[in-house]
């Protein structure tokens, strides 16, 4: 029996050639497996077309060699059926070898093919999880068999909330079909040589979420990733992830359950907060990493910033966009194109001695700012690429450079004209970014108060809103009982996006997270409208919260009065309840 196509038992061997065999590696699961990876604490989320090889390497590069082992990265979500149907789809999305995945590889995880290439390469892309979406167990198993020699675990996506997932009946739209979820996970658990994990979203209540989590774990998931948002929380309705439910899962699932927390991780400081609030084993970042791929790395100490890291007079800092862009390009040259990057001068610092040499970026800017038609005559269109790493470049740079291109629309337009694989165009774009970063750094040195005033305006707005909220909370706290206080303690920090913006704001040339307005703010601004169904639901929720708060305040006052009189309330009807 081919042991790659059935469960392994102790002592089994796997054929890797006509005259040699190796003992099968013992399959570890659960916490034992997690510890075998080194118990990674930082988790790079699976993101459709955005957590590809080059971006994973870039993210790891901002962690020192030892700390990078503490990062478990996930591939983009792959569609299991499409992955199994065509070689072309596999080649366009997963490139572990130079020859591609023509068929299910019949190799042992302890041996390595001679033509290893990018995805899952033990030299620079481990530990690695490959994520699939699926709704048919057999298709999922077949897809997983293609990738298992090149990764450490296979993950099932049970959290995608997009309309395409509803149409395809996968992701978060399987969360009501627990029997199917069990079968999808269990078939991998039984038949693969490596463990399986799953990523879910929270359900309507924490009790229902706990019940769902137990199904996932009982099916054989070695790691459970929980996104602290419901399925309907997306776009303008994204809102805050509920860390209290993750803490509830941590306290009510078996102690050896490995849990990853996902949601509200926009900057490095949020990671420690999430560990403290949830008790999770690992913390996953998705969108926060897209806007700042340095999010998992520790900022350099004061005085050790060098050229890539900027720190202002107030002590706040971050990595420069031109530095990250340059490093990203060099990774693409080295690993994907296997070509030396262009010769580059050191990044500019205001403290550098004056140079009489004319900067090269002015010529690049002149070329890239020409009308598209004129430029096409000079530079023929590059051949279309199928590399997932080159196809993702433009989207990554729109995320990375978001605050910069909002200030410099010419760079935004130049980026919009860049085509996948056109490295000269991206080099020209990098020159433009370096040019405006230079100007920004010099402007800060000359007029630092200008940037501090902008920060102060954001601070004042946040302070006014926080003052109003604090006044209301103080009144409630003075009149609420212990139950109401517990509910208050469970609320996540940053109750307004203004407060979060104030905490994250940096000059436009420094990487910084994108802070989405909360749903209530989007409603006030008119960028979000509710359907009749959603409006009724929100009104009902508001009434219920108001009722509970009023009930808590009334009970607290009454309890205090009765306590002074030495009265017991265990059999006294609640206020406003009709008796008899």
C-alpha positions in Angstrom: 0.0 0.0 0.0 1.3 3.5 -0.9 1.7 5.0 2.6 1.2 8.5 1.3 -2.3 7.6 0.4 -3.3 6.1 3.7 -2.8 6.4 7.5 0.7 5.7 8.8 1.5 3.4 11.6 4.7 3.1 13.6 7.5 1.5 11.7 6.0 2.1 8.2 8.4 2.9 5.4 8.0 5.0 2.3 9.6 4.2 -1.0 11.6 7.1 -2.4 13.5 5.2 -5.2 14.0 1.8 -6.7 16.5 0.6 -4.0 16.1 2.8 -1.0 13.6 3.4 1.8 13.5 5.7 4.8 11.6 5.1 8.0 8.4 7.2 8.1 8.6 10.3 10.4 6.4 9.9 13.4 3.4 12.1 13.0 2.9 14.5 15.9 -0.3 16.3 16.7 -1.7 18.9 19.0 0.6 20.6 21.5 3.4 18.0 20.9 3.4 19.1 17.2 3.3 22.8 18.1 6.2 22.4 20.4 8.2 20.5 17.7 8.0 23.7 15.6 9.5 25.7 18.5 6.1 26.9 19.8 5.9 29.9 17.4 4.2 33.0 18.9 3.9 35.1 15.8 1.6 34.0 13.1 1.4 35.5 9.6 -2.2 35.1 8.4 -3.4 33.4 5.2 -4.5 36.2 2.8 -5.8 35.6 -0.7 -3.0 36.5 -3.2 -1.2 38.5 -0.5 0.7 36.1 1.8 2.8 34.7 -1.0 6.4 33.6 -0.7 8.2 36.9 -1.3 6.0 38.7 1.3 6.6 36.0 3.8 10.3 36.3 3.3 10.0 40.1 3.6 8.1 39.7 6.9 10.7 37.3 8.3 13.5 39.6 7.3 12.6 42.1 9.9 13.1 39.5 12.7 16.6 38.4 13.7 17.6 34.9 12.7 16.5 33.3 16.0 13.2 35.3 16.2 12.3 34.4 12.6 11.9 30.8 13.8 9.1 32.1 16.1 7.0 33.0 13.0 4.6 30.5 11.5 3.5 31.7 8.1 0.5 30.7 6.1 0.2 30.6 2.3 -2.7 32.5 0.6 -5.9 30.5 0.6 -6.0 28.0 -2.2 -9.1 26.5 -3.8 -8.9 22.8 -3.3 -10.9 21.7 -6.3 -9.1 24.1 -8.7 -5.8 23.1 -7.2 -6.3 19.4 -8.0 -7.9 19.9 -11.5 -5.1 21.7 -13.4 -1.3 21.8 -13.4 -1.5 25.5 -14.5 -3.4 26.5 -11.4 -0.9 24.8 -9.1 2.0 26.4 -11.0 0.4 29.8 -10.7 -0.1 29.6 -6.9 2.4 27.2 -5.3 6.0 26.8 -6.5 7.9 24.4 -4.2 10.0 22.9 -7.1 11.3 24.2 -10.4 9.5 21.4 -12.3 6.2 22.1 -10.7 3.6 19.7 -9.3 2.7 17.5 -12.2 1.3 14.8 -10.0 1.0 14.0 -6.3 4.7 13.8 -5.1 5.7 10.4 -3.7 8.5 11.5 -1.4 9.0 11.3 2.3 9.2 14.4 4.3 12.7 13.4 5.5 14.0 13.5 1.9 14.3 16.6 -0.3 14.0 16.7 -4.1 16.9 18.2 -5.9 14.9 21.0 -7.6 13.5 22.8 -4.5 12.5 26.3 -5.4 10.4 28.8 -3.3 7.3 27.8 -1.4 8.2 25.7 1.7 11.9 25.6 1.0 13.5 24.6 4.4 16.3 27.1 3.9 14.1 30.2 4.1 10.3 29.4 4.2 9.6 27.3 7.3 7.6 26.8 9.3 4.8 27.0 6.8 1.1 26.1 6.7 -0.8 25.7 3.4 -4.4 26.8 3.6 -7.2 25.4 1.5 -10.9 26.2 1.1 -13.1 23.3 0.3 -16.5 21.7 0.9 -15.8 18.1 -0.3 -13.6 16.0 1.9 -12.1 13.9 -1.0 -11.2 17.0 -3.0 -9.5 18.5 0.0 -7.5 15.4 0.7 -6.3 15.2 -2.9 -5.2 18.8 -2.8 -3.4 18.4 0.6 -1.4 15.4 -0.7 0.2 17.6 -3.3 1.6 20.0 -0.7 2.3 17.9 2.4 6.0 17.2 1.5 6.6 21.0 1.3 4.9 22.3 4.5 4.5 21.6 8.2 0.7 21.5 8.3 -2.4 21.9 6.2 -5.1 24.4 7.3 -8.8 24.5 6.4 -10.4 27.9 5.9 -13.6 28.1 7.8 -13.5 31.9 8.2 -13.8 33.6 4.8 -16.9 35.9 4.9 -16.9 37.1 1.3 -19.7 36.8 -1.1 -17.7 34.4 -3.3 -17.4 32.0 -0.3 -21.2 32.1 0.1 -21.6 31.3 -3.6 -19.0 28.5 -3.4 -20.3 27.2 -0.1 -17.0 27.3 1.7 -15.2 29.3 4.4 -17.4 30.9 7.1 -20.5 29.6 5.2 -19.9 26.1 6.4 -20.2 27.1 10.1 -23.8 25.8 10.3 -22.9 22.5 8.7 -20.9 20.9 11.6 -21.1 17.4 10.1 -19.4 18.5 6.9 -16.8 20.5 8.9 -16.0 17.5 11.0 -15.6 15.3 7.8 -13.3 17.8 6.1 -10.9 18.0 9.0 -11.1 14.4 10.0 -10.2 13.0 6.5 -7.0 15.1 6.6 -6.3 14.1 10.2 -6.6 10.4 9.4 -4.8 10.3 6.0 -2.1 12.9 6.0 1.4 12.5 7.3 1.3 16.0 8.7 -1.2 17.7 11.1 -4.3 19.7 10.1 -5.4 23.0 11.6 -8.5 25.1 11.1 -9.4 28.8 11.2 -12.9 29.8 12.3 -14.9 32.9 13.2 -16.9 33.5 16.4 -20.6 32.7 16.3 -23.5 34.6 17.8 -22.7 33.7 21.4 -19.6 32.5 23.2 -21.4 29.3 24.2 -22.2 28.5 20.6 -18.6 29.4 19.6 -17.3 27.0 22.2 -19.5 24.2 21.0 -18.3 24.8 17.4 -14.6 24.9 18.5 -15.1 21.5 20.3 -16.4 20.0 17.0 -13.3 21.3 15.1 -10.9 19.9 17.7 -12.6 16.6 18.0 -12.3 16.1 14.3 -8.5 16.2 14.7 -7.4 19.9 14.3 -4.1 20.2 16.0 -4.3 24.1 16.1 -7.4 26.2 16.3 -7.2 29.8 15.0 -10.1 32.0 16.0 -10.9 35.3 14.3 -12.7 37.3 17.0 -15.3 38.7 14.5 -18.6 37.3 13.3 -19.2 36.4 9.7 -21.2 39.6 9.0 -18.3 41.8 10.3 -16.6 42.9 7.1 -16.1 46.1 5.1 -17.6 49.1 6.9 -19.2 46.7 9.3 -15.8 45.2 10.4 -15.7 46.8 13.8 -13.6 45.4 16.6 -12.7 41.7 17.3 -14.1 40.4 20.6 -11.1 39.2 22.5 -13.3 38.2 25.5 -14.7 35.3 23.5 -11.2 34.1 22.8 -10.4 34.2 26.5 -13.6 32.3 27.2 -12.4 29.6 24.8 -9.0 29.5 26.4 -10.6 28.9 29.8 -13.2 26.3 28.7 -11.3 24.2 26.1 -8.8 21.5 27.3 -5.6 23.1 28.6 -3.4 21.4 25.9 -5.5 23.0 23.1 -3.3 25.2 20.9 -5.2 28.4 20.1 -4.1 31.3 17.8 -5.9 34.6 18.2 -6.7 36.8 15.2 -8.2 40.3 15.1 -7.3 43.9 16.2 -3.5 43.4 15.5 -2.6 46.6 13.8 0.8 47.3 15.3 3.6 45.6 17.2 2.3 46.7 20.6 -1.0 45.0 20.1 0.6 41.6 20.1 1.5 41.7 23.8 -1.9 43.1 24.6 -3.6 40.2 22.8 -1.5 37.6 24.6 -2.5 39.2 27.9 -6.2 39.5 27.1 -6.8 36.2 25.4 -4.3 33.7 26.8 -3.7 32.5 23.3 -0.6 30.5 22.3 0.0 32.6 19.2 -1.1 35.9 17.7 -2.0 36.2 14.0 -1.9 39.4 12.0 -3.4 39.9 8.6 -4.2 43.4 7.5 -1.8 44.9 10.0 1.0 43.0 8.3 -0.1 44.2 4.8 0.4 47.9 5.8 3.5 47.2 8.0 5.4 44.0 7.2 7.7 44.8 10.1 4.9 44.3 12.6 6.4 41.1 14.2 9.9 42.5 14.6 11.0 44.4 17.7 11.8 48.1 17.0 15.5 49.0 17.4 16.5 50.6 20.6 17.0 54.4 20.7 20.3 55.3 19.1 20.5 52.0 17.1 18.0 53.0 14.3 20.4 53.1 11.4 19.0 54.2 8.1 15.9 52.0 7.7 14.2 53.1 10.9 13.0 56.7 11.6 12.3 58.0 15.1 10.8 61.5 15.8 11.4 64.0 18.6 8.5 62.5 20.6 10.2 59.1 20.6 7.6 57.5 18.2 9.0 55.9 15.1 8.7 53.2 12.4 10.4 51.8 9.4 10.7 54.0 6.4 8.6 53.1 3.3 11.5 53.5 0.9 13.5 51.1 3.1 10.8 48.4 3.0 10.1 48.9 -0.7 13.8 48.6 -1.5 14.2 45.4 0.6 11.0 43.9 -1.0 12.5 44.5 -4.5 15.8 43.0 -3.5 14.0 39.8 -2.2 12.2 39.5 -5.6 15.5 39.8 -7.5 17.3 37.3 -5.3 14.7 34.5 -4.9 12.1 34.9 -7.6 14.1 36.3 -10.6 17.4 34.9 -9.4 19.2 38.0 -10.6 21.4 40.5 -8.8 19.5 43.7 -7.8 20.7 47.0 -9.2 23.5 48.8 -7.4 22.0 51.0 -4.8 23.3 53.9 -2.8 22.7 54.0 1.0 19.3 55.4 2.0 19.3 59.1 2.6 19.7 60.6 6.1 19.5 64.4 6.8 22.8 64.0 8.7 24.6 62.8 5.5 27.2 65.3 4.1 26.0 67.3 1.1 26.5 65.5 -2.2 27.3 67.3 -5.5 26.2 64.3 -7.6 22.8 64.7 -9.3 20.4 62.1 -7.8 19.3 59.5 -10.4 15.7 59.5 -9.3 15.0 62.7 -11.1 15.6 61.0 -14.5 13.4 58.0 -13.4 10.7 60.4 -12.4 10.8 62.1 -15.7 10.3 58.8 -17.5 7.5 57.5 -15.3 5.5 60.7 -15.3 5.1 60.8 -19.1 1.7 60.0 -20.5 1.2 56.2 -20.9 1.0 56.3 -24.7 4.3 58.1 -25.0 6.0 55.8 -22.6 4.8 52.7 -24.5 6.6 53.8 -27.6 9.9 54.0 -25.7 9.5 50.9 -23.6 7.6 47.9 -25.1 5.2 46.1 -22.8 6.9 43.4 -20.7 5.8 39.8 -21.2 2.9 38.7 -19.0 4.1 36.9 -15.9 2.4 34.0 -14.1 4.5 34.3 -11.0 2.3 34.7 -7.9 5.1 36.8 -6.4 5.2 39.3 -9.2 1.5 39.4 -9.7 1.0 40.5 -6.1 3.5 43.5 -6.2 1.1 46.3 -7.1 -1.5 45.3 -4.5 1.2 45.1 -1.8 2.6 48.5 -2.7 -0.8 50.2 -2.6 -1.1 48.9 1.0 2.4 49.7 2.0 2.5 53.2 0.5 -1.1 54.2 1.4 -0.3 57.3 3.5 2.5 58.3 1.1 0.4 58.1 -2.1 -2.4 60.1 -0.4 0.1 63.0 -0.2 1.7 62.4 -3.6 -0.9 61.5 -6.1 1.6 61.4 -8.9 3.2 58.4 -7.3 -0.2 56.8 -6.9 -0.8 57.3 -10.6 2.6 55.9 -11.5 1.9 52.8 -9.3 -1.4 52.3 -11.0 0.4 52.2 -14.4 2.9 49.5 -13.2 2.3 46.1 -14.7 3.2 42.8 -13.1 6.7 41.7 -13.9 7.8 45.2 -15.2 10.7 45.5 -12.9 12.1 48.7 -14.5 8.8 50.4 -13.9 8.8 49.4 -10.2 12.5 50.6 -10.0 11.4 53.9 -11.3 8.6 54.0 -8.7 11.1 53.2 -6.0 13.2 56.1 -7.1 10.1 58.4 -6.8 9.4 57.1 -3.3 13.1 57.6 -2.3 12.9 61.2 -3.7 9.8 62.2 -1.7 11.0 60.5 1.4 14.2 62.5 1.2 12.1 65.7 0.9 9.9 64.6 3.9 12.9 63.9 6.1 14.4 67.3 5.3 11.1 69.0 5.9 10.7 67.4 9.3 14.2 68.5 10.3 13.3 72.1 9.3 9.8 72.2 10.6 9.1 69.4 13.1 6.3 71.4 14.7 4.3 71.1 11.5 4.1 67.4 11.9 3.5 67.6 15.7 0.7 70.0 15.1 -1.0 67.5 12.8 -0.6 64.9 15.5 -1.9 67.3 18.1 -5.1 67.9 16.1 -5.7 64.2 16.0 -5.0 64.0 19.7 -7.4 66.9 20.5 -10.2 65.2 18.6 -9.5 61.9 20.3 -9.3 63.7 23.7 -12.7 65.4 23.3 -14.4 62.1 22.3 -12.6 60.2 25.1 -13.7 62.9 27.6 -17.4 62.5 26.7 -17.1 58.7 26.9 -15.2 58.9 30.2 -18.0 61.1 31.7 -20.7 58.7 30.6 -18.6 55.7 31.9 -18.0 57.4 35.2 -21.7 57.9 35.8 -22.4 54.3 34.9 -19.6 52.9 37.0 -20.9 54.8 40.0 -24.3 53.2 39.7 -23.6 49.8 38.1 -23.3 46.5 39.8 -20.5 43.9 39.5 -22.1 42.3 36.5 -22.2 45.5 34.6 -18.6 46.2 35.5 -17.5 42.8 34.2 -19.2 43.6 30.8 -17.3 46.9 30.8 -14.0 45.3 31.5 -14.4 42.9 28.6 -14.5 45.8 26.1 -11.5 46.1 23.8 -9.4 49.2 24.0 -9.7 51.9 21.3 -13.4 52.4 21.4 -13.1 54.9 18.6 -11.0 54.9 15.5 -9.9 58.4 16.4 -8.1 57.1 19.4 -6.5 54.4 17.4 -5.3 56.9 14.7 -3.8 59.1 17.4 -1.9 56.1 18.8 -0.6 55.0 15.4 -0.1 58.3 13.5 3.3 58.8 12.0 4.7 61.0 9.2 3.5 59.9 5.8 6.8 58.4 4.8 6.7 55.9 7.8 4.8 52.6 7.7 1.6 52.8 9.7 -1.6 50.8 9.9 -4.8 51.7 8.2 -7.5 52.2 10.8 -11.0 51.5 9.6 -13.8 53.6 11.0 -16.0 51.7 13.4 -19.5 50.8 12.2 -21.1 53.5 14.3 -18.7 56.1 12.9 -19.3 54.9 9.3 -23.1 55.3 9.9 -22.6 58.8 11.2 -20.5 59.7 8.1 -23.0 58.2 5.8 -20.5 55.7 4.3 -22.5 52.8 5.6 -26.2 52.3 5.2 -28.2 49.6 6.9 -30.8 47.3 5.4 -34.2 47.1 7.1 -33.2 43.8 8.6 -29.9 45.1 9.9 -31.5 48.3 11.2 -34.1 46.3 13.2 -31.4 44.0 14.6 -29.3 47.0 15.7 -32.3 48.7 17.3 -33.2 45.5 19.1 -29.6 45.1 20.3 -29.5 48.7 21.5 -32.7 48.3 23.4 -31.5 45.1 25.0 -28.2 46.8 26.1 -30.1 49.8 27.4 -32.5 47.5 29.3 -29.6 45.6 30.8 -27.7 48.8 31.8 -30.9 50.2 33.4 -31.5 47.0 35.2 -28.0 46.9 36.4 -28.1 50.4 37.7 -31.5 49.9 39.4 -30.4 46.7 41.0 -27.2 48.2 42.2 -29.0 51.1 43.9 -31.6 48.8 45.4 -29.0 46.3 46.6 -27.0 49.0 48.3 -30.1 50.3 50.1 -31.2 46.8 51.1 -27.7 45.8 52.2 -27.7 48.7 54.7 -31.0 47.5 56.0 -29.7 43.9 56.3 -32.3 42.6 53.8 -31.7 39.6 51.5 -32.8 40.0 47.8 -32.7 36.4 46.7 -36.5 36.1 46.6 -37.4 39.7 45.8 -38.7 40.3 42.3 -36.7 42.5 40.0 -37.7 46.1 39.6 -40.4 46.7 36.9 -41.4 43.0 36.9 -45.1 42.4 37.3 -45.8 40.1 40.2 -48.9 37.9 40.6 
